[in-house]
Amino acid sequence: MPVSMIQFSYKSETVEKLINNPEDRSLAVKELLEKLGGKLLAFYYSYGEYDGVVLAEMPDNISGLAATMTSFAAGGTENIKTTILITVEEAMAAMKKASGLKLEQPKG
């Protein structure tokens, strides 16, 4: 199953709500992913550009996108970035498939 890294930033109002009423948001994320046939692998908070990161295993990319869209539509976040992660084995298969292929460069 595809694994995604989903980075998110909360709106300031969401942070205020969490400060005033601390809540384990990983439980809600886990429930959403499981409804779509997925699995929560990890949920971390972070410093920097994003407030947190979720690692999720989903049955397909459509389900992964549905989870991201649902999360964004809920209104608590202001930025979500999803990265599909590729295993070493998948990357090696792609390297072998690319072996011998050429892309013609522009003629200009």
C-alpha positions in Angstrom: 0.0 0.0 0.0 1.3 3.5 -0.8 2.8 5.4 2.1 2.3 9.2 2.3 4.0 11.9 4.4 1.4 14.6 5.1 2.7 17.8 6.6 0.2 20.3 8.0 0.0 23.8 9.5 -2.7 24.7 11.9 -4.7 28.0 11.8 -4.0 30.2 14.8 -7.5 29.6 16.0 -6.9 25.9 16.0 -3.8 26.3 18.1 -5.7 28.4 20.6 -8.4 25.7 20.9 -5.7 23.0 21.5 -4.0 25.2 24.2 -7.4 25.8 25.9 -8.5 22.2 25.6 -5.6 19.8 24.9 -6.6 17.0 22.6 -4.9 14.0 21.0 -5.6 14.8 17.4 -3.9 11.6 16.2 -7.1 9.7 17.3 -9.3 11.6 14.9 -6.7 11.2 12.1 -6.5 7.5 12.8 -10.3 7.1 12.6 -10.5 9.0 9.3 -7.7 6.9 7.7 -9.2 3.7 8.9 -12.6 4.7 7.4 -10.8 5.0 4.0 -9.1 1.6 4.4 -5.8 3.1 5.6 -3.5 3.0 8.6 -1.9 5.7 10.7 1.8 4.8 10.9 3.0 7.9 12.9 1.8 11.4 14.0 4.3 13.9 15.1 4.3 17.6 15.9 7.2 19.6 14.7 8.9 23.0 14.7 9.4 25.1 11.5 7.3 25.6 8.4 4.8 22.9 9.4 3.2 22.2 12.8 3.2 18.4 12.3 3.6 15.4 10.1 1.5 12.3 9.6 2.8 9.1 8.0 -0.1 7.1 6.6 -0.4 3.9 4.7 -3.4 4.0 2.3 -4.9 1.4 -0.1 -4.4 3.8 -3.0 -3.6 7.4 -3.9 -7.3 8.3 -4.4 -8.0 7.3 -0.8 -5.0 9.3 0.3 -6.2 12.3 -1.5 -9.7 11.9 0.0 -8.1 11.9 3.5 -6.2 15.1 2.7 -9.2 16.8 1.2 -11.4 15.9 4.1 -8.8 17.2 6.6 -8.4 20.5 4.8 -12.1 20.9 4.4 -12.6 20.6 8.1 -11.1 24.0 8.5 -8.5 23.6 11.2 -5.5 23.7 9.0 -4.2 26.4 6.6 -1.6 24.4 4.7 -1.3 20.7 3.9 1.5 19.2 1.8 1.4 15.5 0.8 4.4 13.6 -0.4 4.1 10.0 -1.7 7.0 8.0 -0.3 8.8 5.4 -2.5 10.5 2.3 -1.0 14.1 1.5 -1.9 12.8 -1.6 -3.7 10.4 0.5 -5.8 13.1 3.0 -6.6 15.4 0.3 -7.7 12.7 -1.2 -9.9 12.3 2.3 -11.5 16.1 2.6 -12.0 16.0 -0.8 -13.8 13.1 0.3 -15.9 14.8 3.6 -16.8 18.0 1.8 -17.8 18.6 2.3 -21.5 15.9 4.8 -21.9 16.8 8.2 -23.4 14.9 11.5 -23.6 15.7 13.6 -26.6 16.7 17.1 -25.6 15.1 20.3 -27.2 16.6 21.2 -30.5 16.9 24.9 -29.8 
